Amino acid sequence: MTKSEYLVNRNGWFHFRIRIPKDLQEWFKKKHIYRSLKTKSIGKAIKLADGIAAEFLQLFKRIRMGIYSEAEIKELVKSYLIGKLQENEDYRQGPHREAYRGAQRALTVKQLEDLRNDSIQKIGAWDEEAYRQTAERFISQYGLKDIPNERYPVLGREVLKANAEIIGIEIHRKNGNYSNQFDSYIENLITPDTGEITPLESMSLTTNRISSLIEEYVTEHTVGGRWVEKTKAENMAALDLLLVIVGDVDIRTINHTLMFDLRKKVRALPPNRSKDKRYRGKTIDEVLALKPVKQLSITRVNNILVKISSFFSWAVDHDYVVKNPASKLTYPVSKSVKEERDVYTVDELNTMLLKLAELKKLYPQPEKAWVPVIALYSGMRLNEICQLYREDVQEYDGILCFNINGEEDKRLKTKNSARLVPVHVTLLDLGFDQYLARVDKDSADRIWPSLTNARDGYSQNFSKWFGRFNRKEVTEDKRKVFHSLRHTFITHIQNSAEASILKSLVGHVQEGETFGRYGKGYQTAVLSEAINTLDFPELDLDPIRNILGNTWSLNYD
């Protein structure tokens, strides 16, 4: 077997050694880099040494380029972190171990924890001057040069993060615990003496890069239609934040401390960062340095954290990591869902109906008048209404119903969303059957021909329009949105309809029940009777009645 140029044999144990190019020796203040490979197997040592050498050769190349992006600085500091930990372990096990242990005993676990907490506090304080001072000490100690002054804060913060990580692992080692992520990672690179040589790809420091695993995760969830485009975009946005904040590192180097730091960063970010010219084109650290006054809502932050945690749960399931470092990161929320999306008052509903009735002059599109009214009298979700085909509104057992399904290009929020919803008598009184007759006369395939399918479904454009209309004409209360019509329906009918029947009508989970094809096990007559108990006696329907009664004659063009 050919001997690797990067191997040194010391008393039967192999070590990695690489000569630092002469023009770069001032960077490291040494001529060679040594690292214990913790193996006596020549085959394993060659593969491991070649993999580590490839990492250092890339580092040398980046240094010579003289370009230091945020990601490259993180790579430089990561090399420092790994080297420092290995150096400490070599001292602990080598000929100077007694002196090393004596020095370590002088520092108690409490003192080490204090040092680590000091680094963490500096990380979270966003103190640019402290970052610069840390960077200057690091550059002086390791003889680095040519790092632009404007990159000092990034370098300093990364060094503080590395120091916190080093001390944390040293605390574990001091207590005799070598199951931490770093030592487990090193041990995993070296397989037991089974005679088999670990493949190079399984030992490379780039094997489990976050970017590669994100690509695999997204592909797995998009194949077969598990994610629609909107879900994919939302997950990609959250995972892009993960990648930008922690860097394209090996997933096994990420721990809960790093995720806790990520949470603080995400919480401090402003909304619409990519659209706001004050922040567009800036790095995360540069945006945070501006101390945005308006920050992401707790709900938005939690949504991001849940998506990141789901990614790590997937990584656990696929044996990329042992445990999820992003678990239990979400902020506790005191507000209930009901409080976040409030119901409309009768006065607000009357205002909405009046303003919708006035739209005929400006918007000859029937869905803008019909969709909100259907939502109020059916409890259906916005996209469930907007994506209806003509064949989805038919009679079942002599009762006209909306058939909510996921056939063709339609989408269901959950599998329990598939159901029948009888058409409320008020909708028929307002002329919905006449509108359907016009759709039939025009041979239209869909109930609302002017709505087109987009990333977020057929409701995407309508949702944007209604949001503007709602704020301008109805209410400035941000808790009241289109989905509040569904909450209003549920609130007003729950006292007159049996709970299990109500769940069937709105598509909620029914526990311990076997459902039939329609109505989740209930006959359409039972569902129709229940939905028609809904009544809004104080609503003034006359203004909207006039326009709805004439929508059959509106032009679709």
N, C-alpha and C positions, 0 to 999 in steps of 0.2 A: 504493500500500500504506500503510495507516495506521501512523503512527509510534508506537512504544511509549513510554509515559511513563517507562519505566525505562531508556531508552537515552541514552548520551552518545557523540558522535562526536569522537574525538581523532586528528587527522591521518589520517583515513580509517579508523581502527580503532575498532570499537565496544566500549564499556564498559557494564557494568551499574551503575546507580545507583538506590538507593532511599532515600527520606527516612525517618529514624527518627522516629516520633511523639514529640511534645514530652514527653509524660508518661513516655516510655521512654528519653529521651536520657541520663539519668543512668546507665542500665545500661551503655551503650556508650561514654560519654564522647565522643560525636561526634554530629553531626546527620545524616550520610549514611553509607551503606556503598557502597563502590566495588569493582568486580571486573572484570578484563579478560575479554572474551569471545573474544579471539583470532580475530576474523573481521572481514572487510570487507563481508560480504554482509548487506544490510539484512534480508532474509527470515530468514536463520538467526539473526541477532542478536535479532530480535523474538521468535521462538519460544523461544530460549534465555533471554532476559531475563524473559519472562513466566513460564517454569517456575521460575527462581530466585526471582522475586518471590513466587510462591505459597508457596515454602518459608519465606521470611522473614515473610510475613503470618501464617502458622501459628505461627511462633515468637513473634511479637508477641502473638498471641492467648493463647498458653500463659503468657507472662510476666505478662500482665494478670490471668489467672486466679489467679495466686499459688499454684498447686499444682505441686509438683515431685516427680513420681514418679521412680523409677530410670530408666525409659525416657525421660522428658522431660529429665532431666539429661544422659543420653547424647546426646540430640538437640542440646542446647545446646552440649555440648563438641564434638560432631561439626562444628557450624557454626564453632566456634572453630578446629578443626583445618583445615577446608577453607579458611577465610579466611586463616589464618596461612600455609599453603603457597602460596596464590595471592599473598598480599602479598609473600612472599619472592621469588617468581618475577617479580613486577612490578618489584621493586627491582633484581633481577638484570638485567632487560632494559631498564629505564627510564633516565632521565637521571642517576640516582645510582648506576649500575651499577659505576663504578670504585671508589667508596668502599665499596660493598657487597662487591665482590670482594676488596678489600684486607682488610676485616674477616673475610671468610670464610677467606682464606688464612692468617690468624693462627691459625685452628683447624685442626689436622691431622685426617685421617680417624680416626686413633687416638684423639684427644681427643673427637671427636664420638661415636665408639663407646663411649668410657668414660662420656660423659654419658648415652647411651642405655641402657647396661647399668645405670647407677645408677638410672634410672627403673624399669627392669624388676625390679631387685632390690627396690625399694620396693613395687612392685606385688605381688610374691610373698611379701613378709614379713608381710603382714596387720597392719601397724603402723597402728593407728587414729589415733594422734597425728600421724604423718607425713602421713596423708591429710588430717587437719584443717588442718594447717599449709599444705599445698598448696592446699587449698580457700580458705583465708583470703587467700593471696597472689593467687589467681585472682580472687576476689570484689573485692578491693581494686583490682587492676589494671584490671578492666573495669567497675568501678563498679556491680556487681550488688547487689541488695538483696532483702529479704523471703524469702531462702532459709532454711528452718527449720534450726536448729542440728543436728538429728538427721540431716539429709541431707548434712552436710559430709563425712563419710567417703566416701559414695558419689561425691560431686562430686570430691573430691580424688583418688580412685583413677582416675576416668575421665580427669581432666586428666593424670595421670601416664601413662596409656595413650596419650593423644593426643600427649603430648610425645615418648614413645618412637617413635611412628609418624612424627611430624614429623621427628625427627632421622634416623630410618632412611631416609626419602625424601630428605632433604637430603644424606645421604651418597651416595646414588645420583646425585643431581644434580651433586654436587661432582666425581664421577668421569665426568660426561658421560652418564650413563645415564638416559634419560627414558622407559624402558619399564616403570617401576614402575607399580603398580596405580593410583595417584592420577592421574599424568600420562596414562596410557593411557586412564583413564576420561574425563578432560577432553577428550582428543583424539577419543575416540569420539563425544562429543556433537556435534562439528563435522565434518560430512562434507566430502569434497573438493568443489571448485567444479564440480559436475556440472550445476548449474542446478536441482537438486532441493532442496526444503526438507525437512529432517529433521522427521518428525512429532513433535508435542509429547510424546506418550506415550513415545517412545523417548529423550527427553532429560530427563524428569522424574527428580528424585533419588529418587522413590518407586517407580520402575518395577520394579526388581529387589529389592524388599524380601524378606528371608528368609521372612517369614510367607506371602507370596503364592507363592513358589517351593516351600515345603514343602507347601502345599495342592495345587499342581499335581503335585508328585512323588508324594504319597500317592494322589491320584486316579488317576494313570497306573498305579500299581502295584496298585490295588484293582480297577480295571475289568477284567473278564474273569477275575477270581479268581486273579490272580498272587499275591496275599497273602491268607492266611486272617486271621481276626480277631485271633488271637494275634500273628501276625507284624506286622500293622498296629499293634496296641497297643504292641508292643515298639519299633517304629521311631518311633512318635509320642512315646513317652516320651523316647527319646534326642534327637529333634529339638526337643522342648520345652525340654530342657536347653540345647541350642545357642541357641535363641531367647532364653531367659531370661538366659543368661550374656553373649552378645555383643550382645543387643538386636536390635530389628527394623530392622536396617541394610541398606543396599544390599550385595548379595553381593559386589560388586566391590571393596568396601573391606576385606574380610576377608583377612588374610594368615596365614602360618605362625606368626608371633609370637603373634597373637591365639589361634590354635588351641593353641599350646603352653601359653598361659596357661589356656585352657579345660581342657586335660588336667589341669593341677595342681589346678584347682578341683574337677573331677569326682572325682579321686583322693582328695581330702580330705573328700568328702561322706559322711555316715553312711548305712548301709543303712536301708531302710524309712522314709525321711525324712518322707513324707506321713502315715505312720501314728503316728509317735512324737510325743507331745504336746509334747515339748521343742522340736521343730522345726516342727510343723505351723503353717502360716500365715506363716512367716518367709521373707524373701528369701534367696537363695543366700548373699549376703555376710553377712547376719545369722546364718545357720546356721554358716558358716565361722568367724565371730568367736567362736562358742562353743567352737571347737577340739574337735570330737567325737573321743573316744578311739577308738571303733570306726569304721573306715572301709570303704568299698566294697572288695571283693576285686579283685585285679588282673584276674582273669578277667572280672568284671562291668564294670570300667572299659574293658577292651579291647573287650568286646561293644558298649558304647556308642560308643566311638571308631570302630569298624568301620562302624556304622550311619551315623554322621555323615559318615565318609569316602565311603561309598556315595552319600550325597546329593550331595556335592560332585562326585563322579565323574559322576553324572547331569547336574549343572549344566554340567560340561565338555562332555559329549556333546551338550548342547543349546545350546552356545555362550553360556551366561550368564557363564562365567569361562574364562580361558585355561588355568589349571592348578588342580589340587586342592590347596588350602591345608591340608587335613587328612590328606594322605598320610603314611605312615610315622610315625604318632603312637603306635601301640600299644606297650605296654611288652613287653620281651622276657620270655618265660616259660621258666624252666628245667625245670619239671616237665613230664613227658610226659602225654599224655591218659590213658595206662594208670595213671599215678600219681594223677591227679585222681579217677578213678572206679575204685576197686580192686575186685578179685574177692572173693566171699565164701569164707570157709574152710569146710571140711566141718562143723566144730563149729557155725558160725553157721547153716549151712543146716539142720542137724538141729534147732537151736533154733527156726528159722523154721517148719519143718514141724510141730514139736510145738505151737507157739503158734497156728498156723493151724488145727490140728486142734481146739483148744479154743474156736474162735470159734463153733462151732455153737450154743452156748447163747445167745450174744449177737447174732449176726449171721446170720440165715437168708437169706443172699444167696450163691448158689453162686460168683459170680465172685471173692469174697474168698479162697476156698480154691483155686479152679482157676487163676486168672490167673497168680499167681507160679510155680506148678508148670509151666504151659505155657511160660512165659518161660524157665525153667531148661532145659527139654528141647527147645526149638525155636530159641532165640536171637532170637525175635521182639521187636520194640519194644512198649512198653506200649500205645500207641494202636492199633497193628496188631491186637493181641489184643482190646482193648475194643470196637472198631468192627465186629467180625465179624458178618456176617449168616449165617443158617442156610445159605443157598445158597453161602456161601464155604467151607464144609467139605464137600467131596465127594470121591468116588473118581475118580482119573485113572489109567487103565491098571491098574485093580484095586487101587490103593493110596490109602487115605484121606489127603487133603492139606488144608492150609490154603491157600486161594487169596487172596493179599494183592494188593489192587487199589484203585484210586481211583474206583471207580464210585459212583453215587448220592451220598450225603453223606459218603463215606469220604475220607480224606486219605492221601497218600503223602509221606514225607519228601523223597525224590528220585524221579526217573523210574526209577532202578535198583532202587527198593524193590519194584516190582511183581514177584511171583515166586510159585512154589509151594514150600511147605515140608511134606514128608511128616510125618504124625503119628507121633511116636516110639512104639515098642512099649510103653514104660513107661506112657505116658498111656493107652493102651488097656487095659493091665493094671490101671490104677487106676480104670477104669470110665468113660472119656470117651465111649465109644460108647453106653453106657447113658444118660449124661446127654443126648446128642444125641437119643436116642429119646424122652426126656421132652419135650425142646423140640418135637419133631415132634408129639407127642401133644397138646400145648397149642397147636399151630398158631402158634407164635411166629415172627416174622420174623427176630428177632435172637438170637444165642447168649446174650447177657446182657440180657434184657429190662428189668432195673431200671436199667441205665445209660442216661443221657440225653446227647444232644449238647449241648455248651457251647462257649464261645469257644475253648478249647484242645482240642476234640474230645471223643469219648466217654470219654476217660481222665481228664478233669479232676478229677472228684470222687473217683474211685478213687485217683488219684495223691496227693491230699491225705490220704486215709485211710491209704494204705500208708506214707506218710512218717511219720505219727504212730506207727503200729504198729511200723515198723522201728526207730525210735529208742527206743521204750519197751520192746519185747520182744526185739529181736535184737541191735543194736549201736549204740553212740554215735559210731562212726566216721563222720564226715560225708562221707567219700569213698565210702561204701557206700550206694547208693541203688537204686531199682528197676532202673535201667539196668545196674547191676552184675551182675544176673542174666544179661543178654546177654553181658557181658564174661566171666562165669564159663563160660557155654556155649562161647564161642569159645576160651577158654584151655584147656578140657578136651578139646575135639574137634580142635584144630589139629594135634595130633601123629598123629592117626589118619585124618584126612580130607585129601584132596588140596586144595591151596590154592585152585585155581580153583573146585572144587566147593563149598568152604566159602564163598567169596565169593558164589556163587549162592544158597546157603542163607540167608545173612544180608543179602543185598541190597546188596552193595558193588559198586563199579565194576569191570567186567571190561574190560581194555584189549585192543584188537585182536581183538575177538570179536563175531560176529554172533549175537544171541540169538533163540531161538524164542519162541513164545507162553508156554510154561511152562518153569520151571526154568532160564531163561537158556541154553537150548540143550542141557541135559542131560535124559536120559530120567528119568522119575519113579523107575524102579527103581534107577538109579545114585544119585539123591539120597537115596532111602530107605535104601539100603545104607550110604551115608556117614553119615547122621544117626544111624543105629542103632549106629554104633561108639562113640557117646557112652555112657559108663557112670560111675556114681558108686557104686562098690562099698561105700563106707563110710557111705552114707546110710541112715538108718532110715526106711523108707517106711510102716511099719505104722501109726503114729498117723494119718497123713494119709490112708492107704488107707481107713480106716473111714469118715471123713467124706466123702471124694470118692465112695466107692461108694454113698453115700446121698443125694448132692446132687440126684439126679433127683427126689427126693420133696420137696425144699424148696419152700416157698411163695415166689412172686415178689413178693407184695404187701408 
